[in-house]
Amino acid sequence: MQASLEQHQGNTASRHSGSGKLADNVVHFSRVLRRAGLKTGPGDAADAINAIEAIGLGCRDEFHAALSAVFVRRREDQPVFDEAFELFWRSRDLVGKMIALMSPKAADNREKGKPKPGNSRVADALTKSPASSQAKKEMPELDVDARLTASSREMLKRMDFAQMSAAELAMARREIARLVTPFGEYPTRRFEPAASASRIDPRATMRYAMRSGGGLILPRYRRRRKLPPPLVVLADISGSMSQYTRVFLHFLHALSERRQRVHIFLFGTRLTNVTRYLRRRDPDEAVSACADAVPDWSGGTRIGATLGEFNRLWSRRVLGQGAVVLLITDGLEREGVKELEREADRLHRSCRRLVWLNPLLRFDGFEARARGVRAILPHVDELRPVHNLQSVADLAQALSGDISRSGDPRRFLTSGATA
């Protein structure tokens, strides 16, 4: 399918040979966008060439607007298109490059900026050559070849999402799709129609009898509607927790696409609601928007004060109907331990289930010695690690109703009291 599309695009470029090398570059740019994840085809390349011929080669902004109008169909594809446009249609200042290569350079100690959304996918699409893919197709197929399967899967489970390439990110998304399983459903006070004779619905029975004039009355039944509980996430984005929270945001993005009533809050020295930012389709754009919306990313932390702010301003809005709360923090609170203990107890009593995700559990010799850890520990239902894909898989299984003793926090209470 890929080869047929590229052959058709080549035929399209040959029909527009009057435009010189510009038509070939537009076709190649269309292939790069398709590798980066945009839904483009041979007809889009022909439309782009016709649009350029209609407007003429004017300024760069008009050229960008013409190609964007043809290739971009979804709002979440716009950042990926902008990044690909900047990399593909940049100027070829060869003289300036030669002078820069021959000139002495000083060490660049400036702080590097954050990568733009879609940068890894566009870079991987530009570096991917058709010759390498053709060589892979010509290799003979092996029925059973599991030499590198286990090792690559284990490396993927320990790899940071922010450091993945486009191919690895696609593999991680498939793994996350397998991890995100349905949550346990609980009965509500609402009713829904039922086929079995569980409970008679008088209103539906009379409404159905009126259709036949009341001559025949057949009973209708109803049952309590079951829904998954709301999920509320309180994630720490201080300096010691920012990398783990960034990884977990990808899991929350996939979770928000598959179920409703998911509320995400990030806190450092203040509390920020980022629920609407994670509802964007592109995961890179969603995580980047969350980082831009939080003014204190990778700063200090005040766990007790932020939990108090959540209990005061947001608990009645989002903790209804037996919500499940995920608290992601290392618990290293030095000041306000009494306030932290009081607010953690109030949060525990306001929700159905409080799960504490602590990346410090990746160490085998973890003990509850810190005062902040000892203040939170008695008020949580489960204590689990969150530092790689395997820990996220264990969390998804636990949230689906499979509660195991591995998350019991009481195993650390004895060691914490002894310490």
C-alpha positions in Angstrom: 0.0 0.0 0.0 2.8 2.4 0.9 4.7 1.6 -2.3 1.6 2.1 -4.5 0.9 5.5 -2.9 4.5 6.7 -3.5 4.3 5.4 -7.1 1.1 7.3 -7.6 2.6 10.4 -6.1 5.5 10.0 -8.5 3.2 9.9 -11.4 1.4 13.0 -10.1 4.8 14.9 -10.0 5.6 13.8 -13.5 2.3 15.2 -14.8 3.3 18.6 -13.1 6.8 18.5 -14.5 6.3 22.1 -15.8 6.8 23.4 -12.3 10.4 22.1 -12.2 11.8 20.6 -9.0 9.1 22.3 -6.9 6.5 19.5 -7.8 8.9 16.8 -6.7 9.6 18.6 -3.5 5.9 19.0 -2.7 5.4 15.2 -3.3 8.3 14.4 -1.1 7.0 16.8 1.6 3.6 14.9 1.4 5.4 11.6 2.0 7.2 13.1 5.0 3.9 14.3 6.5 2.3 10.9 6.0 5.3 9.2 7.8 4.8 11.8 10.6 1.2 10.8 11.1 -0.9 13.1 8.9 -3.5 11.5 6.6 -2.2 12.6 3.2 -2.5 10.9 -0.2 -1.7 11.4 -3.9 -4.6 13.7 -4.4 -3.4 16.0 -1.7 0.0 16.4 -3.4 -1.7 17.3 -6.7 -4.0 19.8 -5.0 -1.0 21.4 -3.2 0.8 21.8 -6.6 -2.3 23.4 -8.1 -2.6 25.7 -5.2 1.0 26.9 -5.5 0.5 27.4 -9.2 -2.6 29.5 -8.5 -1.1 31.8 -5.8 2.4 31.9 -7.3 5.6 31.8 -5.3 5.2 34.9 -3.2 6.1 35.3 0.4 6.9 32.4 2.8 3.7 32.9 4.8 1.4 32.6 1.8 3.3 29.4 0.7 2.8 28.0 4.3 -0.9 28.9 4.3 -1.5 27.2 1.0 0.1 23.9 2.0 -1.5 24.0 5.4 -5.0 24.5 3.8 -4.4 21.3 1.7 -2.6 18.9 4.1 -4.0 19.8 7.6 -7.5 18.3 8.2 -7.4 18.1 12.0 -6.6 20.8 14.5 -4.2 18.5 16.4 -2.1 18.0 13.1 -1.2 21.7 12.9 1.8 21.6 15.3 3.3 18.6 13.4 2.7 20.3 10.1 4.4 23.6 11.3 7.4 21.7 12.6 7.7 19.7 9.3 7.4 22.8 7.3 10.2 24.6 9.2 12.5 21.6 8.8 11.8 20.8 5.2 11.4 24.2 3.6 14.2 25.9 5.4 16.7 28.0 3.4 19.8 26.4 1.8 22.3 29.0 2.8 25.4 27.0 1.7 27.8 29.9 1.9 26.7 30.8 5.4 27.0 27.2 6.4 30.5 26.9 5.0 31.6 30.1 6.9 30.0 28.8 10.1 31.9 25.5 9.8 35.2 27.2 9.2 34.8 29.8 12.0 35.9 29.0 15.5 33.1 28.3 17.9 32.8 29.0 21.6 31.1 26.6 24.0 27.3 27.1 24.0 26.3 27.1 27.7 22.8 28.4 27.1 19.9 26.5 28.5 18.2 24.4 25.8 14.6 25.1 25.1 11.8 22.5 25.4 11.2 20.4 22.3 8.2 21.4 20.2 5.2 19.1 19.9 5.7 16.5 17.1 9.5 17.2 16.9 10.5 13.6 17.4 8.0 12.3 14.8 9.0 14.8 12.2 12.7 14.2 12.7 12.1 10.4 12.4 10.0 10.9 9.3 12.7 13.1 7.6 15.6 10.7 8.5 13.7 7.6 7.3 14.8 6.7 3.8 12.7 4.7 1.3 15.8 2.6 0.4 16.0 1.3 4.0 12.3 0.4 4.0 12.7 -1.3 0.6 15.6 -3.3 1.9 13.6 -4.5 4.8 10.9 -5.7 2.5 13.3 -7.7 0.4 14.6 -9.6 3.4 13.3 -13.2 3.7 10.7 -13.7 6.3 11.3 -15.9 9.3 8.6 -18.0 10.8 10.0 -17.8 14.4 12.6 -15.3 15.4 12.4 -14.4 19.0 16.0 -13.4 19.6 15.4 -9.7 20.3 11.8 -9.8 21.3 12.1 -10.1 25.0 15.0 -7.7 25.3 13.4 -4.9 23.2 10.1 -5.3 25.2 12.0 -5.0 28.5 13.8 -1.9 27.2 10.6 -0.3 26.2 9.1 -0.9 29.6 12.0 1.0 31.2 12.3 3.7 28.6 11.2 7.3 29.2 8.3 8.4 27.0 9.9 11.8 26.4 13.0 10.1 24.9 11.2 7.8 22.4 11.3 8.2 18.7 8.3 8.0 16.5 8.5 4.2 16.0 9.0 3.6 19.7 6.2 6.0 20.6 3.9 4.1 18.4 4.9 0.9 20.1 4.4 2.5 23.5 0.9 3.6 22.4 0.0 0.1 21.5 1.3 -1.2 24.8 -0.7 1.5 26.6 -3.8 0.6 24.6 -3.4 -2.9 26.0 -2.8 -1.6 29.5 -5.8 0.6 29.8 -8.5 -1.8 30.8 -12.1 -1.0 31.9 -12.5 0.2 35.5 -14.6 -1.6 38.0 -18.2 -0.5 37.7 -20.3 0.4 40.7 -24.2 0.8 41.0 -25.6 4.3 41.0 -29.0 5.7 42.1 -30.1 5.9 38.4 -32.0 3.2 36.6 -31.9 1.8 33.1 -34.1 -0.6 31.2 -33.5 -4.3 31.8 -34.5 -7.5 29.9 -34.5 -9.7 33.0 -37.2 -9.8 35.7 -35.1 -8.0 38.3 -37.4 -5.0 39.2 -40.7 -3.8 37.6 -40.6 -0.4 36.1 -44.2 1.0 36.6 -43.8 4.1 34.5 -42.4 2.2 31.5 -45.0 -0.5 31.9 -47.9 2.0 31.7 -46.3 3.9 28.8 -46.0 0.7 26.8 -49.6 -0.3 27.7 -50.9 3.0 26.3 -49.7 2.0 22.8 -52.3 -0.7 22.6 -55.0 1.2 24.4 -54.6 -0.5 27.7 -56.0 -3.8 26.5 -52.7 -5.7 27.1 -50.4 -4.8 29.9 -46.9 -6.4 29.8 -44.5 -5.7 32.6 -41.3 -3.7 31.9 -38.2 -4.1 34.1 -35.4 -1.9 35.2 -32.1 -2.2 37.0 -29.6 0.1 38.6 -27.2 1.7 36.2 -23.5 0.8 36.7 -20.8 3.3 35.8 -17.1 3.5 36.5 -16.2 5.9 39.3 -14.7 9.3 38.5 -10.9 9.4 38.5 -9.1 12.4 40.1 -5.3 12.7 39.7 -3.2 14.9 41.9 0.4 14.9 40.4 3.5 16.6 41.9 5.6 18.5 39.3 8.4 19.6 41.6 12.0 19.2 40.7 12.3 15.6 42.0 9.0 14.5 40.4 8.8 16.3 37.1 10.2 13.5 34.9 7.9 10.9 36.4 4.9 13.1 36.1 5.7 13.8 32.5 5.8 10.1 31.7 2.5 9.5 33.6 0.8 12.3 31.7 1.0 10.1 28.5 -0.9 7.3 30.3 -3.5 9.9 31.5 -3.9 11.2 28.0 -4.7 7.7 26.7 -7.0 7.1 29.7 -8.9 10.4 29.0 -9.6 9.3 25.4 -11.2 6.1 26.6 -13.4 7.1 29.5 -15.2 10.1 30.8 -15.0 12.0 34.2 -11.2 12.1 34.4 -9.9 15.2 36.3 -6.1 16.0 36.4 -4.5 18.5 38.7 -0.8 19.4 38.9 0.8 21.0 41.9 4.1 22.3 43.0 3.8 25.4 45.1 0.2 26.0 43.7 -2.6 23.9 42.3 -3.4 23.9 38.5 -6.2 22.2 36.7 -5.0 20.8 33.4 -7.9 18.5 32.5 -8.9 20.4 29.3 -5.3 20.5 28.1 -5.0 16.7 28.1 -8.2 16.3 26.0 -6.3 17.3 22.9 -5.8 14.5 20.4 -2.0 14.7 19.9 -0.2 13.5 23.0 2.9 15.6 22.5 0.8 18.8 22.1 -1.3 17.9 25.2 1.8 17.3 27.4 3.4 20.5 26.1 0.3 22.5 26.8 0.2 21.2 30.3 3.8 22.2 30.9 3.1 25.7 29.5 0.0 26.1 31.7 1.9 25.3 35.0 4.0 28.3 36.1 5.9 26.4 38.8 7.1 23.3 36.8 10.2 21.7 38.3 10.2 24.2 41.2 9.5 23.7 44.9 6.6 21.9 46.5 4.0 22.4 49.2 2.0 19.2 49.5 0.0 20.1 52.5 -1.0 23.6 51.3 -2.0 22.3 47.8 -4.0 19.4 49.2 -5.8 21.9 51.4 -6.5 24.1 48.4 -7.9 21.1 46.5 -10.1 20.1 49.5 -11.4 23.6 49.9 -12.1 24.5 46.2 -12.4 21.3 44.2 -13.4 18.4 46.4 -17.2 19.0 46.2 -17.0 19.4 42.4 -15.0 16.3 41.3 -15.2 13.9 44.3 -18.8 13.0 43.9 -20.2 9.5 43.2 -17.4 7.7 44.9 -14.3 9.0 43.0 -11.0 7.2 43.0 -8.0 9.5 43.7 -4.4 9.0 42.5 -1.8 11.0 44.5 1.5 11.1 42.7 4.3 12.5 44.9 7.4 11.4 46.8 6.0 12.8 50.0 9.2 14.7 50.9 7.5 17.5 52.8 9.7 19.3 55.3 7.4 22.0 56.6 3.7 21.8 57.6 3.6 18.1 58.4 0.6 18.5 60.7 -1.3 20.3 57.9 -0.3 17.6 55.5 -1.6 14.9 57.8 -4.9 16.7 58.4 -5.5 17.4 54.7 -4.6 13.8 53.6 -7.0 12.5 56.2 -9.8 14.8 54.8 -9.0 13.7 51.2 -9.1 10.0 52.2 -12.6 10.4 53.8 -13.9 12.3 50.7 -13.2 9.6 48.1 -13.9 6.0 47.6 -10.3 4.9 47.2 -7.0 6.8 47.6 -4.0 5.3 45.8 -0.6 6.8 46.4 2.0 6.5 43.6 5.5 7.0 44.9 8.6 6.7 42.6 10.8 6.1 45.6 9.4 2.5 45.7 11.7 1.6 42.9 14.4 1.2 45.5 14.3 -2.2 47.2 15.3 -0.8 50.6 12.6 1.9 50.8 11.5 2.7 54.3 9.0 5.3 55.6 11.5 7.5 57.4 10.6 10.9 56.1 8.1 12.9 58.1 6.0 13.7 55.1 5.8 10.0 54.1 4.8 9.0 57.6 2.1 11.7 57.6 0.5 10.5 54.4 0.9 6.7 54.8 -1.8 6.0 57.4 -4.5 7.7 55.2 -4.0 5.8 51.9 -5.6 2.6 50.7 -2.7 1.5 48.4 0.9 2.5 47.9 2.4 1.7 44.5 5.5 2.7 42.4 5.3 4.8 39.3 8.6 5.0 37.3 8.3 2.9 34.2 5.8 1.2 31.9 5.7 -2.0 34.0 4.5 0.0 37.1 1.9 1.7 35.0 0.7 -1.8 33.8 0.4 -2.9 37.4 -1.6 0.2 38.2 -4.0 -0.3 35.3 -4.6 -3.9 36.5 -5.1 -2.7 40.1 -7.6 0.0 39.0 -9.5 -2.6 37.0 -10.6 -4.3 40.2 -7.6 -6.7 40.8 -6.5 -5.5 44.2 -3.4 -7.4 45.4 -1.4 -7.3 48.6 1.5 -5.7 46.8 -0.1 -2.3 47.2 -0.9 -2.7 50.9 0.6 0.4 52.7 0.6 -1.4 56.1 3.8 -3.2 55.2 5.6 0.1 55.6 3.9 1.3 58.7 5.8 -1.1 61.0 9.2 -0.2 59.5 8.3 3.6 59.7 7.4 3.3 63.3 10.6 1.4 64.1 12.7 4.1 62.3 
